[in-house]
Amino acid sequence: MIFPVTASSLGLTQNSQVNWPSAAHVEEGTGSAREEGRKQGTLQKTCALIRKKLEKGKTISEIADDLEDTEENIVHLIKEFHLGRKES
């Protein structure tokens, strides 16, 4: 059985006030979620580029130069995300 939800069933009257989150609070939450999404997107793009360059036979040094990153970071990403060459 479905029960309709009305203002009165929730104990609200015509003069009831509802405390909605402030615009600043909503923006703050949205901003941090956006920032996290951007970081993840950048990491995914970097990993995709590393994988593609490895498939083309480029060395770690060449990949680091191309992506303007350190060899240590490229090696770390390859190991962490298993980006090595795929065996056929």
Buried (B, 14 or more C-beta within 10 A) or exposed (E): EEEEEEEEEEEEEEEEEEEEEEEEEEEEEEEEEEEEEEEEEEEEEBBEBBBEBBEEEBEBEBBBEEBEBEBEEBBEBBEEBEBEEEEE
